Amino acid sequence: MQELNEAITEPTALPFEEEPIAMLPVSSSMAIAVGYDRDEHILQVEFQNGGVYQYLGVDEDTWEDLHSSDSIGSFYNQEIKGKYDCDRLDNAD
């Protein structure tokens, strides 16, 4: 019984869940939406083909330049693509 009481009173750690990055719709032939995590310096891009990627170590100035660019696709190709580590988030088969 004592073991049961100890097990009940011991705090259990809940799994940490990250907040999703808020995405902003964009007018682009390349992307549907972009978002940025200022604390973690993560850029997230949702492409027209459904792929969702996170780019790591992107500074806030680059995010601001991308978001305010006249051509999201051109800026992405010149300043983002191939220059940052990235992870694909969607379930690609």
LUMVOVO-487189 format. One record per atom (N, C-alpha, C, O): residue in three letters; x, y, z. Coordinates in steps of 0.2 Angstrom, whole numbers, padded with zeros to 4 digits, always signed. Example, Ala and Ser with C-alpha at 12.3 -4.5 7.8 and 13.67 -1.06 7.14 Angstrom:
Ala+0066-0028+0039
Ala+0062-0022+0039
Ala+0066-0016+0039
Ala+0071-0017+0042
Ser+0064-0011+0035
Ser+0068-0005+0036
Ser+0064+0000+0039
Ser+0067+0006+0040
% end
This chain:
Met+0004-0006+0000
Met+0000+0000+0000
Met+0004+0006+0000
Met+0003+0011-0003
Gln+0010+0006+0004
Gln+0014+0012+0004
Gln+0017+0013-0003
Gln+0018+0019-0005
Glu+0019+0008-0007
Glu+0022+0009-0013
Glu+0016+0012-0018
Glu+0018+0017-0022
Leu+0010+0010-0017
Leu+0005+0013-0021
Leu+0004+0021-0019
Leu+0003+0025-0024
Asn+0004+0022-0013
Asn+0004+0029-0011
Asn+0009+0034-0014
Asn+0008+0039-0016
Glu+0015+0031-0013
Glu+0021+0034-0016
Glu+0021+0035-0024
Glu+0022+0041-0026
Ala+0018+0030-0027
Ala+0018+0031-0034
Ala+0012+0036-0036
Ala+0013+0040-0041
Ile+0007+0037-0032
Ile+0002+0041-0033
Ile+0004+0049-0032
Ile+0002+0053-0036
Thr+0008+0049-0027
Thr+0010+0056-0025
Thr+0016+0059-0029
Thr+0018+0065-0029
Glu+0020+0054-0032
Glu+0026+0056-0036
Glu+0023+0060-0042
Glu+0019+0058-0046
Pro+0026+0066-0043
Pro+0024+0070-0050
Pro+0027+0066-0056
Pro+0032+0063-0056
Thr+0023+0066-0061
Thr+0025+0063-0067
Thr+0026+0069-0072
Thr+0022+0073-0073
Ala+0031+0068-0076
Ala+0033+0073-0081
Ala+0029+0072-0087
Ala+0028+0066-0090
Leu+0025+0077-0089
Leu+0021+0076-0095
Leu+0026+0077-0101
Leu+0031+0081-0101
Pro+0025+0074-0107
Pro+0029+0075-0113
Pro+0029+0082-0115
Pro+0023+0085-0115
Phe+0034+0085-0117
Phe+0035+0092-0119
Phe+0032+0092-0126
Phe+0035+0089-0131
Glu+0027+0097-0127
Glu+0025+0098-0134
Glu+0027+0105-0136
Glu+0025+0110-0133
Glu+0030+0105-0142
Glu+0032+0112-0145
Glu+0025+0115-0148
Glu+0021+0112-0150
Glu+0025+0122-0147
Glu+0020+0126-0150
Glu+0021+0126-0158
Glu+0027+0126-0160
Pro+0016+0124-0162
Pro+0017+0125-0169
Pro+0019+0132-0171
Pro+0017+0137-0168
Ile+0023+0133-0176
Ile+0024+0139-0179
Ile+0018+0142-0182
Ile+0015+0139-0187
Ala+0017+0148-0181
Ala+0011+0152-0184
Ala+0013+0153-0191
Ala+0018+0156-0193
Met+0009+0151-0196
Met+0010+0152-0203
Met+0006+0157-0206
Met+0001+0158-0204
Leu+0010+0161-0210
Leu+0006+0167-0214
Leu+0006+0165-0221
Leu+0011+0163-0224
Pro+0000+0166-0224
Pro-0001+0164-0231
Pro+0003+0169-0235
Pro+0003+0175-0233
Val+0005+0167-0241
Val+0009+0171-0245
Val+0007+0170-0252
Val+0004+0165-0254
Ser+0007+0175-0256
Ser+0006+0175-0263
Ser+0012+0173-0267
Ser+0016+0177-0269
Ser+0013+0167-0269
Ser+0019+0164-0272
Ser+0017+0158-0276
Ser+0013+0154-0274
Ser+0021+0157-0282
Ser+0020+0151-0285
Ser+0024+0145-0282
Ser+0023+0140-0284
Met+0028+0147-0277
Met+0032+0142-0274
Met+0030+0140-0268
Met+0030+0134-0266
Ala+0027+0144-0263
Ala+0025+0143-0257
Ala+0018+0145-0255
Ala+0015+0149-0258
Ile+0014+0141-0251
Ile+0008+0143-0249
Ile+0008+0147-0242
Ile+0004+0152-0242
Ala+0013+0146-0238
Ala+0013+0149-0232
Ala+0020+0149-0229
Ala+0024+0144-0230
Val+0022+0154-0225
Val+0029+0154-0221
Val+0028+0156-0214
Val+0023+0160-0213
Gly+0032+0154-0210
Gly+0032+0156-0203
Gly+0039+0156-0200
Gly+0043+0153-0203
Tyr+0039+0159-0194
Tyr+0046+0160-0191
Tyr+0045+0159-0183
Tyr+0041+0162-0180
Asp+0050+0155-0180
Asp+0050+0155-0173
Asp+0056+0159-0171
Asp+0062+0157-0172
Arg+0055+0165-0168
Arg+0060+0170-0166
Arg+0064+0167-0160
Arg+0070+0169-0160
Asp+0062+0163-0156
Asp+0066+0160-0150
Asp+0071+0155-0153
Asp+0076+0155-0150
Glu+0068+0151-0157
Glu+0073+0145-0160
Glu+0076+0147-0166
Glu+0080+0143-0169
His+0074+0152-0170
His+0077+0154-0176
His+0076+0149-0181
His+0080+0147-0185
Ile+0070+0147-0182
Ile+0067+0142-0186
Ile+0063+0145-0191
Ile+0058+0148-0189
Leu+0064+0144-0198
Leu+0060+0146-0203
Leu+0056+0140-0206
Leu+0059+0135-0207
Gln+0049+0141-0206
Gln+0045+0135-0209
Gln+0042+0137-0215
Gln+0039+0143-0216
Val+0042+0133-0220
Val+0040+0135-0227
Val+0035+0129-0229
Val+0037+0123-0229
Glu+0029+0131-0231
Glu+0024+0126-0234
Glu+0024+0127-0241
Glu+0022+0132-0243
Phe+0026+0122-0245
Phe+0027+0123-0252
Phe+0020+0121-0256
Phe+0016+0118-0253
Gln+0020+0123-0262
Gln+0014+0122-0266
Gln+0012+0115-0267
Gln+0007+0112-0267
Asn+0018+0111-0267
Asn+0017+0103-0268
Asn+0015+0100-0261
Asn+0014+0094-0261
Gly+0014+0103-0256
Gly+0012+0100-0250
Gly+0018+0099-0245
Gly+0017+0098-0239
Gly+0024+0100-0247
Gly+0030+0098-0243
Gly+0030+0104-0238
Gly+0029+0110-0239
Val+0032+0102-0231
Val+0033+0107-0226
Val+0040+0106-0223
Val+0042+0100-0221
Tyr+0044+0111-0224
Tyr+0051+0111-0221
Tyr+0053+0116-0216
Tyr+0050+0122-0216
Gln+0057+0114-0211
Gln+0060+0119-0207
Gln+0067+0120-0208
Gln+0071+0115-0209
Tyr+0069+0126-0208
Tyr+0076+0128-0209
Tyr+0079+0131-0203
Tyr+0076+0136-0200
Leu+0084+0128-0201
Leu+0087+0129-0194
Leu+0092+0135-0194
Leu+0096+0135-0199
Gly+0092+0139-0189
Gly+0097+0144-0188
Gly+0096+0150-0193
Gly+0101+0154-0194
Val+0090+0152-0195
Val+0089+0157-0199
Val+0088+0164-0195
Val+0084+0164-0190
Asp+0092+0169-0196
Asp+0091+0175-0192
Asp+0085+0179-0193
Asp+0082+0178-0199
Glu+0083+0183-0189
Glu+0077+0187-0189
Glu+0077+0192-0195
Glu+0072+0193-0198
Asp+0083+0194-0197
Asp+0084+0199-0203
Asp+0082+0195-0209
Asp+0079+0198-0214
Thr+0084+0189-0210
Thr+0083+0185-0216
Thr+0075+0184-0216
Thr+0073+0184-0222
Trp+0072+0182-0210
Trp+0065+0181-0210
Trp+0061+0187-0213
Trp+0057+0187-0217
Glu+0063+0193-0210
Glu+0060+0199-0212
Glu+0061+0200-0219
Glu+0056+0203-0223
Asp+0067+0199-0222
Asp+0068+0200-0229
Asp+0064+0196-0233
Asp+0061+0198-0238
Leu+0063+0189-0231
Leu+0059+0184-0235
Leu+0052+0187-0235
Leu+0049+0187-0240
His+0050+0188-0229
His+0042+0189-0228
His+0040+0196-0232
His+0035+0196-0234
Ser+0045+0201-0232
Ser+0043+0207-0236
Ser+0046+0207-0243
Ser+0045+0212-0247
Ser+0049+0202-0246
Ser+0051+0201-0252
Ser+0045+0202-0258
Ser+0040+0199-0256
Asp+0047+0205-0263
Asp+0042+0205-0269
Asp+0041+0198-0272
Asp+0036+0196-0275
Ser+0046+0194-0271
Ser+0046+0187-0274
Ser+0049+0182-0269
Ser+0055+0181-0268
Ile+0044+0179-0266
Ile+0046+0174-0260
Ile+0051+0169-0263
Ile+0056+0167-0261
Gly+0049+0166-0269
Gly+0052+0161-0273
Gly+0059+0163-0274
Gly+0064+0159-0273
Ser+0060+0169-0277
Ser+0067+0171-0279
Ser+0071+0172-0273
Ser+0077+0170-0273
Phe+0069+0175-0268
Phe+0072+0176-0262
Phe+0074+0169-0259
Phe+0080+0168-0256
Tyr+0069+0164-0258
Tyr+0071+0158-0256
Tyr+0076+0154-0259
Tyr+0081+0152-0256
Asn+0076+0155-0266
Asn+0081+0151-0270
Asn+0088+0154-0269
Asn+0093+0151-0270
Gln+0088+0161-0268
Gln+0095+0164-0268
Gln+0098+0164-0261
Gln+0104+0164-0260
Glu+0093+0165-0256
Glu+0096+0166-0249
Glu+0094+0160-0244
Glu+0098+0160-0239
Ile+0090+0156-0245
Ile+0088+0150-0241
Ile+0090+0143-0243
Ile+0094+0140-0240
Lys+0088+0142-0249
Lys+0089+0135-0252
Lys+0097+0133-0252
Lys+0101+0137-0255
Gly+0098+0127-0248
Gly+0105+0125-0248
Gly+0110+0128-0243
Gly+0115+0126-0243
Lys+0107+0133-0240
Lys+0112+0137-0235
Lys+0110+0136-0228
Lys+0114+0138-0224
Tyr+0105+0132-0227
Tyr+0103+0131-0220
Tyr+0102+0123-0219
Tyr+0099+0120-0224
Asp+0103+0120-0213
Asp+0101+0114-0212
Asp+0093+0114-0212
Asp+0090+0118-0209
Cys+0090+0108-0214
Cys+0083+0108-0214
Cys+0080+0101-0213
Cys+0083+0096-0214
Asp+0074+0101-0211
Asp+0070+0095-0209
Asp+0064+0095-0213
Asp+0060+0101-0213
Arg+0062+0090-0216
Arg+0055+0089-0219
Arg+0050+0087-0213
Arg+0052+0082-0210
Leu+0045+0090-0212
Leu+0040+0089-0207
Leu+0034+0085-0209
Leu+0031+0081-0205
Asp+0032+0085-0215
Asp+0026+0082-0217
Asp+0028+0074-0218
Asp+0033+0072-0218
Asn+0023+0070-0219
Asn+0024+0063-0220
Asn+0025+0061-0227
Asn+0020+0059-0231
Ala+0031+0062-0230
Ala+0032+0060-0237
Ala+0034+0053-0237
Ala+0038+0050-0233
Asp+0031+0050-0242
Asp+0032+0043-0243
Asp+0036+0041-0249
Asp+0038+0036-0251
% end
